[in-house]
């Protein structure tokens, strides 16, 4: 049994891990690498094995850094099955189509620029047809349902509480007279967050692959973040500014809308309009409405009083480009929520370009931003940032609220892993984290008697 780490190895993007055994070859996640353009282009054209030789994909959830290379995998020859929860499948249908649109637009922009330099033409990673084709390869499996994607392999998904449909997975691998149990956390959510159920404990395993995004970090309590959200919106509105919120279309947008809905009903927000300006977020919110089986008890109870938790009187969802442009023409106070969360693509770039130089405005960062992204440069409050290749002074107020992250912080992740028997776990492989975060998490886990850990590099292989 061989385990090769290919993506999210000592970094927080491009999740992809390959398992090879007598029964076949599979990937756990197939995520898009996001970062510096040249590096991303190279990594996103490489797979750990020829795609035609890969028999199956186990998908933890729909975020693009976990699912976004599936159309490329199919384009290059993969004809196996992709196993995912029903909500993950529905989210991927919308998100992969949107990613294909971005790939095509991005390639067209690069080609216009490079044509002037006489450089070779760049092709998009994949197109809408590739995205649609790979969605047809999906097999839907429910939480707690044991399934066998390959001979000698049984898998169980459990609710990871990260985003709608997210799953941790337990793999039972049989090879000859050996049986090995491998666990993969996927991305672990936070207990006590709105809308979704808390993460479900994993079954004991011999080896564990765990995310490590917030090792060494502790998020502020949810009640405190609600207070801060109300304060920031109110203070910005009073000085006549806009609140610009870059937010991932999946999970983060719906949570912010739900919180604004609550605060509106409590009379704690000024009477200013709220806009969700993202066609993908509109589509994704429809998927949320169609999967109440993923909601926690508090959300279901709230819906008895408010049957539309993702909409209120002053909230408008925008699809049309012309309506989006009107928001930038207005100088009235408003809240604008737009994708992408790391500010690397989408309509959020137009809102930032038009608003970051006005000190009345606020840019509110509500989740993790990877190194070398525009979002990270805003988090670092750099005096000058580049948007669409042009310099802009960052004079707007910047508020960073990681409490809205869908990732467990270190204490929450340590609690989640501590449900496992430390005497059985032979090794923990930490992925989806920067090196300093991984080191901090290793130190915390060692105090819980998990003594063997490693942060694999890209391409590193281990025998199980």
C-alpha positions, 0 to 999 in steps of 0.5 A: 500500500502506497500513499503519495501526497501531491497537493496541499503538501506544506501549503493550503491549496490544491488538496490531492492524495493518491492511494495505490494498493492491489485493488487499484489506484485512487485519489482523495480529493482533486483540487485546484492549486491557487497561488502565483500564476506561473506556479499554479499553471505548472502544478495544475497541469501535473497529476501524480499518475496518468489520469487514465490509470486512476480508478476512482476519486473520493471527494471530501467536499466541493471547495475548488481547492479540493474539487477544481481539477476534476474536469482537467482529470477527466479531460486528460483521460480519467473515466472512473467514478467520483464518490461524494455526498448528494450536497457535494455533488449538487454544489460541484455541478454549479461550482465546476461550471463556474470554474470552467468559465473562469478558466476560459476568461482567464486564458483569454485575458492572458492571450490578449496580453501575451499576443502583444509580446509575441508569446505562445497562446495559453489554453484554458485548463478545461472548459464547460464541457469538461466540467459537465462531463465529469459531473456525470461521473459522480456517485452519490453516497450518504453519511454513514453508508459503507460503500466499496469503490474498488475491490478490497476497499470499504469507505465510510463518509461522516459529516465534517461540519465544514461546508454543506455536504462536507465529509471526513472519510474512513478507508478500510484497505485489504491487501492479502492477509493485511488490513489497514485503516486510513482516515482522512479528515478532509477539512474539519468544521467548527462546533457551534457554527450556524446552519450546519451540524457539528463535526462527527467524530471519526472511527479509529484508524492506523494512519490519519491524514489531517488538515492543519490550516489553523494550527497555533491559532484560536478563533474568537467566540461566535457571539463576539464575532456577531457583535463585531459584525454589527459594530463594523456595519454600523460604524461604516454606514454612519461615516457614509461608507460601503462594507465590501465582503469578499466571501466564498460562494459556498458556506461563507456567503450563506453564513454571513447572510444568515447572520445579517438576517438575524441582526436585521430581525433583532433591529441591530443593523442600520437600514442600508441595503445588502447585496450578494453580487455573485451568480455562483453564490445565488446558485449555491444558495439554491443548493443550500435551500434544497439540502435541509438534511444537512442543517443543525437543530438550531437552524431547523428551529429558526426556520419555524419562525423565519422560513427564508433564512437566506433572504430578508427585506433589504437583501438583493441577490444579483446575477446581471452584470449591469446591476453589478456595475450600478453598485459601483456607481452608487455612493450610498452606504451598503453591504456588498458580499461577492466572490471570491474569498481570496480576491483572486477572481470574480466580481469582487475585484471590480468592487475592490478596485472601485472602493479600496481608496476611499477611507470611508469604506471597509473591506471585511476579510472573513476567512483564510487567504493563502500567501501571494493572493490579493486577499492576503495582501489586504490582510497584511494591510499593504499600502499599495495593492495591484488589481487587474495589474494596476496599483491602488492605494489601500486607504479603506479600513480593513477588518479581519474576522477569522471567526467566520472561517469554516475551519476548526482552530487549533483547540477544536481540531485537537479535540476532534483528533483526540477522539481517536485512540492515540495508541493505535494511530501509527502516524499522522500526516499533516496537510493543508497547512503552512509549515509553521501552522503544522509545527504548532499543531504537532506540538499540541497533538504530542501533548495528547500522546500522538507521538508520530507525525509528519508534514509530507512534501509534494510528491513524497510517498509512504508505505503503509 
